[in-house]
Amino acid sequence: MDITHCSHPLPHGITLHSRVSGPVDGPLLLLLHGFPEAAFVWDDLLRHFSLPQHGGYRCVAPNLRGYPPSSAPDDVAAYRTRHLVSDLLALIRTEAGPSGRAAAVVAHDWGGALAWVLAAQHPSCMDRLTIINAPHPATFVRELQQSTEQQAASAYMNFLARPDAPELLAENDFRRLWDFFDRMGATDGPHAWLTPELRQRYRESWSLGLRGPCHYYGASPMRPATAEHSHAQGLALPDELCRVEVATQVIWGLQDTALPATLLDGLDAWVPSLRLDRVADATHWIVHEQPQRVIALIGDFLAGSPRAHRA
């Protein structure tokens, strides 16, 4: 089905601009992107899952707060997790109609970080959750505190939190952002999926503004400690705030160099209804690399029983 654009003015003054597909009265499938991406990364999934033979979902992929043309407040404090989660909860209530809940939330990277919190704090707003290479907050804090490998792999987060990061990222035709794709996945050369056409699409998206996306890092304490600040080292997350009772699928590209697979260890302690799909030949950018495999895994999860499964 065709992909169209939709503006969602939310009750608390934020407007999210979304890419949408499927019948307006279909079950809601919400898709949340990460950094440094935008809603267009989900286009293959929007076209697939909006078809009647694949569920006839109302597929909604917003540009998250800070990603133009969605609202992009200047204040870094506006990007604290509670504000970002309030956007998603309001969007679900706007789109889901009388049910007030999404049939499923599919989320990657920063979108996944928000979806974990949304599912833990507001489980009634969704039936199922699919996370793609986005660490659960409890395992992420554990690894940031205990693992020198994770501390080194996440050091880039402190760079992105710098006030001058947006300007530095824009230099030399966004050179650092192109490098970012390579740093988060094992590769012997340029990614085959990063075609000239897709590069131009990213270039146009980044040209709209990078300050909002970088504010996600500035507002978050979940990053490695520095000489000036303890960040994650000083965090203590209560288990009851981390427990996700929603039926959950985690898809994980095992060649993700920024988010090692150790982040999956012990995950079922916080996510009792868990299906874990490890993909050996994929990186952090699995949605771009293997869209049909991602579609098949999600389709199988949506069609099957929500009971726990670990691969």
Secondary structure, 3 states (H helix, E strand, C coil): CCCEEEEEECCCCCEEEEEEECCCCCCEEEEECCCCCCHHHHHHHHHHHCCHHHCCCEEEEECCCCCCCCCCCCCHHHHCHHHHHHHHHHHHHHHCHHHCCEEEEEEEHHHHHHHHHHHHHCHHHEEEEEEECCCCHHHHHHHHHHCHHHHHHCCHHHHHCCCCHHHHHHHHHHHHHHHHHHHCCCCCCCCCCCCHHHHHHHHHHHHCCCHHHHHHHHHCCCCCCCCCCCHHHHCCCCHHHHCCCCEEEEEEECCCCCCCHHHHCCHHHCCCCEEEEEECCCCCCHHHHCHHHHHHHHHHHHHCCCCCEEC
